[in-house]
Amino acid sequence: MFHHVKELQFNARVSKPDVRFAKLLLEQFGGPNGELKAAMQYFVQAFGCRKAYPDKYDMLMDIATEEFSHLEIVGATIQMLLTGVNGELKNAADESDLTKMLDGEAAKENYIHDAMVNPHFFVVSGGTPTLTDSVGNPWTASYIMGMGDLTADLRLNLGAETGAKLVYENLMKFTDDVYVKESLRFLMTREVAHFQMFQAALDTIQPNFPPGILESDPKFSNKYFNMSKGEEFKGPWNQGASPLLGEDWQFIDNPLQHVRDSDGLLEEKSEGTIRTDESVQSTNKELSSERKEMVDKATAPKNGVMSWSEYQLNDSNEKQEKTHASR
């Protein structure tokens, strides 16, 4: 259940209209890294963990709802940056007013040029925010990423928060308005906060690597194929122990010869790891059974009926229920 509080979470302000920056800011209104994308992604992901992970459901819904409030902040800022445009477009009887508002004929020509790049923003919308990115591409549900596995979804969300944070960081370079920067800094900072929330939530699910249920094949999980010619670089990604599985990286210096010698990797052997095909199969069955039992138990119908919510009656309702039952 949602209700709308008319005050913004953060009091957005602008010092003066700025049509061009308003168009750039659309990136966070209807773009692939924007607030609507984040809100819908976390909202949709939450459904799958309502019963099995009620604490993560609560977190996802809280953050999704906050993202909707951030969408409102962005939309309000865009609208304030367009102050004057909406009214002047409504004054259809006097074309000169728009020219005056835009400080002369040259400014009007620039305005028209911008309108051709994103006509919906200036012409069709009549000076209000539109669900597009900064160049007019419409918002689409294909931006939403969810795999139905909580460990995978949380990792996707870490990427979403990273992308949104960088867009805000870049947007701040294109405005001199200290009040707009104030709002953008708040929104950017909340992306950092959400990133930490998702990481903390992921850490509470063990094991959480690899994502999903099935283990990786020990014959290939620690192989590094040197696929490029030239200077070779070494680091923790191809030498020493792998960071999550703790296996020794095997550096394949000549991948072509290695593939030929192993009959297209069909005769590849496990090296640098204690895992075996047998241990992998055993772990797969164990984790599969554990996760299935948890989900089945959490989603089992009560008294033959599935119910999404359990409502808490207040004292007066409880008394009425008891009175009714006693009659």
C-alpha positions, 0 to 999 in steps of 0.5 A: 500500500502506498500513499503520497506525501506532498513534501519532497524528501530533499528540498530541491531548489534552483537559482534560475531557469536552464532549459539545456541542463533540464534536458540533460537531467532527463537522463536521471528521469527516464534514462537507463541509469535513472531513478525510475529504472532503479525504483522499478528494478528493486520493486520487481525483484522484491516479489521473489523474496517476499516469503523466503527472505522477508528481511531482504524484501523489506529492504528492497521495498524501502529502497524502491520507494525511496527511488520513487521519491528521488524520481520526484526530486529530479522531476521537480528540479527539471520543472523548475529549470523550465520555469517560464517555458511552459507559460510562454508556450501557452501564450499562442497569441504572441510569438514574441514572448518566447523570444523575449524569455530566451533573450533574443532571436539567437537564443530562440534559434538554439531552443528550436535546434534543441527541440529538433534533437528531442522534440517530445521534451519541448514540443509535445510535452509543453515544457514538462518532464518526459519519460525519456533519456536526454536525447529522447529515447523513451523509457523501456522495461528492458532497462530492468534486470532481475534474475529471480535469484537474490544473490544475482539480483543484489549484484545487479543492483550494485551495478545499478547504483554504480551507474547512477552515481557516476551519471550524477557525478558527471551531471554536476560538471554541466551546471553552475547552479549551486542549488542544483548541485546541492540536490545532485550531491544528495542524490549521488550520496544516496546511491553510495548509501544504497550500494552499501546496503545491497553489499551488506545484504549480499554478505548475509547470504552464505554461500553466495558465490557463485551466484545461483545454486550450481558450482563451477567446473573445477577444470576451468574455474581457475584457468587464465587464458592469455588471449592477447599478444604483446606485453603480459601483465600479472595481478591477482586476477591471474596469479596467486589464489583466486579471491572467492574460491581460493584456487591457484590461478593457472596461467595458460600462456599459449591458449591455441596450443593448449586447446589443441593439446587437450582436444578442444579442452575435452581432456582438461585436468583440474589443477590448483584446486582441491575441488573435484567433480564428485565434490561439486556434485555433492555440494550442488545437491546439498545446496539445492536441497537446502534452498528448496526446503527453505523456499517451500517452507516459507511459501507453504499455504496456511490452512490450504490458502495462500495469503500475501499479507497478515494484517494486525488488527487494532484493539477495537477490531479485535474486540469486534471480532471476538464479540462477533465470534461469541454470538 
